[in-house]
Amino acid sequence: MAERVDLAVVGGGISGLAAAWEGRGRGASVVVLEAGPDVGGKLRTSPLAGVAVDEAADAFLARVPEAVALCDELGLASELVSPATGAAYVWWDGALRRLPSEQLLGVPTDLDAVAGSGLLSAEAVARARLDLTRPDDRPAGDESVGALIRRRLGDDVLDRLVAPLVGSIYAGDIDRLSLQVSAAQLAAARDRDPDDPSLLRAAAALRAQAVETGRPVFLAPAGGMGRLPGALREALGDAVRTGAPVAGVAPEPGGGWRLDVEAGGSVVAGALVLATPAFVTAPLLAPLAPAAAAWLAGIDHASVALLALAVPRGAVDGPLDGSGFLVPQSAGLTMTACSWLSSKWPHLGADPGTVLLRASVGRDGDDRAEALDDEALLGAVLADLGTTMGLRGAPADVRISRWPRSFPQPRPGHLAAAAAADADVAARAPRLAVTGAWAGGVGVPACIRGGRAAAARALGATTDV
């Protein structure tokens, strides 16, 4: 006999768990069906040199409410910590150069400061300064991040400031990423003042507003980001089923949905949320809402690898006085970034004789990491770390986390297309909603927001969360 619940959620990543939590909060009986052996998706924490270190995201944006609110609901608020430093560097022209703090997602809000950093030439600074007097050239609707920055500030600001920051968040090609999704702050800056098209002035105003709040930019549980899905699983109890891949979804006579579970058995649910990667959702959705499924199947993804290293302090020169450094694609290295974890997070720097590092490899259009085995990948990264920060010798401990097809790439027009897909699903498959990192952005707050809203839609709530 099939198990019957009010809400079934397929996918146990943070989006799916947030959907289930929202359903539970609305009084629904819920079940979460996760194909893998554990929940959490890309929020995973595991040991490195005896210390709990994140394998993917290591923080969430604190100046939007969703993740902070969920942590409060789960009793995690007292565990939240912020990075010890906001300073960061960019590898450029043979040196690590400090990224000026006066910036908004790489858009400089003090051109004199960026001129002194050595990241931009005098000519590049002069080109960026033209933004202050350039005529209004804003297009209607979405565009790529690259199109905005090249038009207003020039190629060098994009290559050395904005692309390393925004591109590293999405492992993306900045000229193909949706401005509205991947750099919402810059979209807000672009459209802030209908009478003033200057991106520099708008970015400075928005940054000043953020600084005035006094709140940290990023937060994370001290035990690692894995604490968040772990707390959700504990709170949801036996409603969470792992090792339970869903083979198919079909309408149930009389209303609701029947889910066939590969491990055996079935679930009948009054409402359904599919909170899986786009390429997993698409075949489940195809018989029900083919237009939406076709769009989901066409979303591009990038693959990345994250290499966490424990190295003796004496193997690294310099103070490591920041959160790490970014690498522009034009620098020609294998790495895209390196976090100085034991400097960034105070609780990871308890052993003064050990430095914890985490290097990122892979971006949209660069699949070299996938072609290299672990030994070759580690060798390439160690060579880059030797070049950039003078790392010497072999690490004492290494952990390689590979994340194939893990970063959806939102193209310009993504939000409008996502809204059309939602409308198609709502019309053809009532009380079913889809969500995931592909929907509104890869950030943890965006995934939580999407999961909770999807549960509300599926349950027929009159107002989304």
Protein Blocks (a to p, Z undefined) as FASTA:
>chain_A
ZZddfbdcehjbfklmmmmmmmmmnopacddddfblbehijaccddeehiacdfbdfbdc
fkbfklmmmmmmnopmmmpccdfbfcdcddeehiacdddfbbgehiacbfklmmmnopac
fklmmmmmmmmmpccfbdehjddfklmmmmmnojklmmmmmmmmmmmmnopafklgcfkl
mmmmlmmmmmmpmkbmbfklmmmmmmmmmmmnopafbdcdfkbjklmmmmmmmmnmmmbc
ghiacfbdcddehiajddddfkgpcdddfbdcddbdfklmmmmmmmmmmmlmmmmmmpcc
dddddddddddfklpgcjhiafbdcddfklopabfbdcdfklmpmklmmpmkbccdddde
ddehiaklmmpcfklmmmmmmmmmmmmnopgcjdfbdcddddehkbccddehklmmmmmm
mmmmmmmmghiacedjklnopbfklmmmmmmmmmmmmnopabdZZ
